């Protein structure tokens, strides 16, 4: 039984198509399924639209637990432009961010962090 070049190329294309389909399915599942959902409050320090090919919104929230203590930074990504515009409007103010944690996102094209902000609320200072 002779193996033809056409048959080998057919198998190779089938394997590549199957691998691409599995990668796309994995990416879809990882982006739709949330490992954790939560809320963090603090002062919005930074929000920027970064990247050469894949533009993503990346931000930084300064968490302050006890006055006088060293602040902790919460790094996050934003996939929705409308949420990014609302975040820009609250720059420097105390806010509460609602986020979803997505573990295992395959590339930085979806965001540089695993925390994706879905909503923002301004919080009154006490």
JORA-V256968 format. One record per pair of residues at least 6 apart in sequence whose ideal C-beta (glycine too) atoms are under 6 Angstrom apart, sorted by the first residue. I is the first residue (numbers start at 1). J is the second residue. Records with the same first field share a line. If there is no record, write none. Layout:
# JORA-V256968
I->J  J
This chain:
# JORA-V256968
27->106
30->102  104  105
34->100
35->101  103
36->101
37->100
39->96  98
40->74  97
41->96  123
42->61  62  63
43->62  94
44->61  90  91  95
45->60  62
46->59  60
47->59  87  88
48->58
49->55  57
50->56  58
54->109
56->77  111
57->78  84
58->77  112
59->76
60->73  75
61->74
62->71
63->72  74
64->71
75->113
76->113  115  117
77->111  112  113  116
78->84  117
79->116
86->120
87->120
90->122
93->122
94->123  125
95->120  122  123
96->121  123
97->117  120
98->118  119
99->115  117
100->116  118
101->114  115
102->114
103->114
